[in-house]
Amino acid sequence: FEIVELSKMSTRLKAVRGAPLTKVVGPGPATFAMVEKSALLDLDELIRTNSNAARLVTSLIRLMEPGSGGVVVISRQAMKEILGCSMPTVDRCLKTLIEGKWVHRVKIGGASALAVNRTVAWVG
């Protein structure tokens, strides 16, 4: 994977040589993620009600890096590849995660990104 610096607050992952996005753990030195216990309880409910949204939020947490503010620049197409689903399913997952305050959308230059709610998870 090629790492492209967009700012000190974000990193974009770009697959190279056909490596699947599902195998990416993260681009940098982070080796663990911290998740609030209350978020784990909520995640259990999310898994029950919308397993693809739960898979997406855990993938976003996996892609977070220290110092990024929880921001992950990722395209809807990359989310589709990670989940192995249709674009409408990705859109429904995003709607669920945004309405549930798991993530929020941010703009970085001209790119859209997702920021994982810092009361849900952080990395180090």
C-alpha positions as CSV (number, residue, x, y, z in Angstrom):
1,F,0.0,0.0,0.0
2,E,1.1,3.5,-0.8
3,I,0.7,6.1,1.9
4,V,-0.2,9.6,0.7
5,E,0.0,12.4,3.2
6,L,-2.8,14.9,2.9
7,S,-2.1,16.8,6.1
8,K,-0.8,16.1,9.6
9,M,-4.3,15.1,10.5
10,S,-5.0,12.5,7.8
11,T,-3.5,9.8,5.7
12,R,-5.0,8.2,2.6
13,L,-4.4,4.5,1.8
14,K,-4.0,3.6,-1.8
15,A,-3.8,-0.1,-2.8
16,V,-0.8,-1.0,-4.9
17,R,-0.1,-4.2,-6.8
18,G,-3.7,-5.4,-6.3
19,A,-3.4,-6.1,-2.6
20,P,-6.9,-6.3,-1.1
21,L,-8.1,-3.5,1.2
22,T,-9.5,-6.1,3.6
23,K,-6.0,-7.0,4.6
24,V,-4.8,-3.5,5.5
25,V,-4.3,-3.1,9.2
26,G,-3.1,0.5,9.0
27,P,-0.4,2.5,7.3
28,G,1.8,3.5,10.2
29,P,3.1,2.6,13.7
30,A,-0.2,2.2,15.6
31,T,-0.4,-1.3,17.0
32,F,-3.6,-1.1,19.1
33,A,-7.0,0.6,19.2
34,M,-8.8,1.5,22.4
35,V,-12.6,1.2,22.4
36,E,-14.8,2.5,25.1
37,K,-16.7,-0.2,27.0
38,S,-20.0,1.5,26.4
39,A,-19.2,1.7,22.7
40,L,-18.6,-2.1,22.8
41,L,-22.0,-2.6,24.2
42,D,-23.4,-0.3,21.5
43,L,-21.3,-2.2,18.9
44,D,-22.9,-5.5,20.1
45,E,-26.4,-4.0,19.3
46,L,-25.1,-2.6,15.9
47,I,-23.8,-6.1,15.0
48,R,-27.3,-7.4,15.7
49,T,-29.2,-4.7,13.8
50,N,-26.8,-3.9,10.9
51,S,-23.8,-6.2,10.7
52,N,-22.4,-4.4,7.6
53,A,-22.4,-1.0,9.4
54,A,-20.6,-2.7,12.3
55,R,-18.0,-4.2,10.0
56,L,-17.5,-0.8,8.4
57,V,-16.9,1.0,11.7
58,T,-14.5,-1.7,12.9
59,S,-12.6,-1.3,9.5
60,L,-12.4,2.4,10.0
61,I,-11.1,2.0,13.5
62,R,-8.5,-0.5,12.1
63,L,-7.4,2.2,9.6
64,M,-7.0,5.0,12.1
65,E,-3.6,6.3,13.0
66,P,-2.3,8.2,16.0
67,G,-2.4,12.0,15.5
68,S,-5.1,11.7,12.8
69,G,-7.9,12.8,15.0
70,G,-9.7,9.6,14.0
71,V,-9.9,10.8,10.4
72,V,-9.8,8.2,7.7
73,V,-9.9,9.3,4.0
74,I,-11.6,6.5,2.2
75,S,-13.8,6.4,-0.9
76,R,-17.2,4.8,-1.1
77,Q,-15.7,2.4,-3.6
78,A,-13.0,1.3,-1.1
79,M,-15.8,0.8,1.5
80,K,-17.7,-1.3,-1.0
81,E,-14.5,-3.4,-1.6
82,I,-13.9,-3.9,2.2
83,L,-17.5,-4.9,2.8
84,G,-17.9,-6.9,-0.5
85,C,-21.4,-5.4,-1.0
86,S,-23.3,-3.0,-3.3
87,M,-23.1,0.8,-3.3
88,P,-26.6,1.2,-1.9
89,T,-25.5,-1.0,1.1
90,V,-22.5,1.2,1.7
91,D,-24.8,4.3,1.6
92,R,-27.2,2.6,4.2
93,C,-24.2,1.8,6.4
94,L,-22.9,5.3,6.2
95,K,-26.3,6.7,7.1
96,T,-26.6,4.3,10.1
97,L,-23.1,5.2,11.3
98,I,-23.6,9.0,10.9
99,E,-27.1,9.0,12.5
100,G,-25.8,6.8,15.3
101,K,-22.9,9.2,15.9
102,W,-20.3,6.5,15.3
103,V,-18.6,8.7,12.7
104,H,-19.1,12.1,11.1
105,R,-18.1,13.4,7.6
106,V,-15.3,15.9,7.3
107,K,-13.8,17.7,4.3
108,I,-10.0,17.7,3.8
109,G,-9.3,19.9,0.8
110,G,-11.5,18.6,-1.9
111,A,-11.7,15.1,-0.4
112,S,-14.4,13.7,1.8
113,A,-13.3,11.7,4.9
114,L,-14.9,10.0,7.9
115,A,-13.9,10.8,11.5
116,V,-14.5,8.1,14.0
117,N,-16.2,9.6,17.1
118,R,-13.4,10.0,19.7
119,T,-15.8,8.7,22.4
120,V,-16.0,5.4,20.5
121,A,-12.3,4.7,19.7
122,W,-8.8,6.0,19.4
123,V,-5.5,4.5,18.5
124,G,-1.9,4.5,19.8
